[in-house]
């Protein structure tokens, strides 16, 4: 083992104190008991083969309630924990999304784990089965501007860790950040999402691979408008390959490969409007290749365009290569290759729900389906 997250963090913070710049991390394997935290205007680059490996997990029940805006967690065996570890307070049943809190142990006093910040999203109660666990993103940016990370392999050690919900983490995670860049990184084997960023507009994700994570592969969400995801791979993740959560708008998704994921290839929904998807390969996913979710008109993912994509062998006989649900309007599907050459293909190339309107379907090469278009 070359070092720990602490060694990397020390280098980043020195450059941040100087007002920004570049940090090059030497090749090696670094054991992480907490996140590597990005800072404003600091570019962190791997100087060779750099692996960040999540430590083995620890999860324990609370022995006293931790209420809203409280900064202490009481556990039965405080000696199991260490100052500086990252932890998640998780209510049950999981997943709880934004109701969980990810924090750092700032001190240990008696049987109290003192947190670096009070919890501010939920009450965590003994009666509710709340737990504390040392889960956290391997790379994280909270409230940063102009940060970038390049060339890291983030291994989540999922077999030895508990689930961290994608709204609160991932192998790489941004929250309330702007104009950040994630490039040429690998996010793998994480018990949660691969790359997730929430409330982080103008994020750029380029040349990354997310594979073998138990949750979603790529998860832009919660107002992360004007994002770009380009030349990435989402391979064999447990959930959706590319999941647009809430209010991902005016964004570009191009040149990506989304293959063999455990749910939809691409899922689009709540106010995910005016997005452009081009030159992607969407293949071998367990459900629809592209799914426009069932939303009312005031929330639907309107005016998304799909051009020159290859959409192949997705879903089963109850599915479609592309399924448009909800009161969705203005979808444009032009010049794509939509095919299925399996013995039991999907039902159709395009399924249009009863409330979808104003659809353009033109110039697509379609083969292998019992029906090209099914309209309810």
ABEGO torsion letter per residue (X at the ends): XABBAAAAAAAAAAAAAAGEEBBBBBBEBBBBABBBBBBBGBBBBBBEBBBBBBBBBBBBBBABBBBBGBABBBBABAAABBBGBBBBBBBOBOBAEAABBBBBBABBBEABBBBABBBAABBBBAAAGBBBBBBBBABBBBGBBGBBBBGBBBBAGAAABBBBBAAABEABBBBGBBGBBBBGBBBBGBBEBABBBBGBBGBBBBGBBBBGBABBABBBBGGBBGBBBBGBBBBGBABBABBBBBGBBGBBBBGBBBBGBABBABBBBBGBBGBBBBGBBBBGBABBABBBBBBBAAABBBGBBBBGBBBBGBEBAABBABBBBEBBBGBBBBGBBBBBABABBBABABBBBAABBGBBBBGBBBBGBABABBBX
